[in-house]
Amino acid sequence: MKTLQNTLFALVATAILAASCGKADNRFSTYTARFSYSPVNSVPNLYRACTSMGEFCSITYPPGNRYIIKSPSTPSAPDYIVRTAIQGYQSFILGLGGGLIIGLPNMPEMLEQESHVTCYDLCCPNCYQSFNILKQLELHTDGTALCQSCNRTYDLNNQGIIARGEAGRSLFRYYVYYSASTQSLNVNNR
């Protein structure tokens, strides 16, 4: 009887461990995103998003040759980065809908000691998955992003989960690396 209980316990523990490992791997999107910039401190909105807790900015690339970096805390002062030939050659991809959200959450993730710069897609994941449409989010100064189409509000300080609105998927998240010493930012999901 004791052996059967031990075996059942081992099977249940293995199943729980396997399930938790699978969920941890799903934090990051499998969609392609690539963007690099240095020196970050030369672009005020991007620098503030990488160094100030609770600050976020959007990076978009409308038709033309410039990236636009906007912050909800300074809406009348967007920054512009000229797209260079090297950036065109490196085939920068700003996520699904042509935009990224970069920022430093005001609270660290579970099991982390400090916050790290995060990157989300600017496209609403629920509108994309449900209707195959690309709806860009609107950033707010309280660390949230709103989709005007489905009326969901996402919490950028809490891993992009839905804070208000109908249940659904969290924001698409990408791998990002920010180095304070070299003032470089690199988003590379593939």
N, C-alpha and C positions, 0 to 999 in steps of 0.2 A: 504494500500500500504506500509506504514512504517513497519507494522508487517511482511509482506512478505519479505521485504528487510532485516530486522533483522534476520529472520529465515534463509534466504539464507546465510547471513554473518556468522551465527553461524555454519551452515553446512560446509561451505568452511573452516572456521577456524579449525573445528574439523578434517576434512579430512587432512589438512596440518599438524596438530599436530600429527595425527596418522601416517602419512607417514614419518615424521621426526623421530619419536620414533623408527619406524621399522629400519630405516637406521642406527641409532646410535647403535642398538643392533648387527648389522652385522659387527662391527669393528673387532671382535674376531672370530677365527675359531672354528668350532665345533669338529675338529679332536683332538685326544688325544695327549697331550705332558706333560711329567713329568721329571723334573730334579731338584735336590737340591745340593747345595754345600756350605760348610763353612770350613774354613775361606777364603773368596774371595781374601783377600789381600795376600795370599800365592801363587797365580797364576797370574803372572804379566799381561799376555794378558787379562785375564778375569777382573782383577782389573781395568786396564786402560779402558776397555769397559764400566764398571759400573760407573766410576768416571770422565772420560774425555769426554767433549761434542764433538760429531762428530766421536767418536771412536767406532768401532764395531769389534766383533770377531765371529768366527764360532766354534761350539762344535760338534764334530763327534765321532762316536764309531765304528771304523773299527773292523774286526775280531781280537780278542785278549782280553786283560783285561784292556785296558787303553782308556780313553777319550783323544782326541786330541783337544787342543784349539789353534786356529791360528788367527793371526791378520794381515791384509794387511800392516800395518805399520812396522811390524817386521816379514816378511815372512820366514826368515831363522832361527827364534827362536820360534818354537812352544812349547807350554807347554803340559805336560802329567799329567793326573790324573789317578791313579790306581783305577780301579773299585773294590769296596769292596763287601764283601758278603752281607752287609746290603743294599747296592745300588741294588744288584741283586734281593734281596728279595722285595724291594720296587718297582720293575719292572719299572725302569726309561725308558721312551719312548721319543726319540728325534724326535718327529714329524713324518711326513709321510716318508721322505726319509732318516731317520737316522742322521739328523743334525738340529741344531738351530743356529740362529743369535742373539746375545745379544749385546746391545749397548745403548748409551745415545745420543739421537738426539741433534743436535746443535740448534734446535728451538722447543719451546713447541707446543703442539697440540692446536687447536683452543679452546678458552675459558679457557685455563690453564695458570697459572702464571709462571711455571717453567717446565723444561723437566724432564721426569722420564725414568728409564731404560725400554727399550722395548725388545720384543722377537718376532722374525719371524721364519717361517720354512725356512730351507736352500733349500728346493725343489721349483722349479719354478711352481707357481700355474697354469699358462696357459698351460704349457706342460702337467701337470697332469690332468687338467680338459678336455683338448681337445683330448689328445692322450693316457691318462692313463699310462704315463711314468714318472719316477722319475728322474729328471735332477737337480743335485746340482748346486747352483749358485756360482759364483766366486766373492769374495769381493774385492773392490778397496778402495784405501786410500781417495778418494773423497766422501766417504759415499754412494756409490752405489754398487749394486750387479748385475752382468751380467749373463744372461743365454746364453750359447754358442749355444744352440740348436735353440731357437726361436729369438735370437738377441734382446731381450727386456732388458732394463736397468731399475732397480728399485731404487727409491730414499729412502734410509733407514732413512734419516733425515726428511722425509715428509710422514710418515705413510705407507711406502712401496708402494707408487703409482708408476705407470710406468712413467719414466722420458724420455725415448727414445724407439722407436719401435712401433709396431702395438698396437692398443688399446686392452685392456683386463682387467683382474682382478688384484687387488693389491695383495701383498704378504699375505700369511696366517699368522695371528698374534695370539699370545698366551698370556694369563695372566701371569704376572711376578711380583715378589715382591723382591726388594733389600733393605736390611737394612744396612746402613752405620755403625750403632752402634754395631751390632752383626756380621758384615761382612758375612751375609748369603744371598744367592740367591735362590729363589724358583720359578720354572716354574710349574704351575699346571693348566691345562685346563679342567680337569675333576676330 
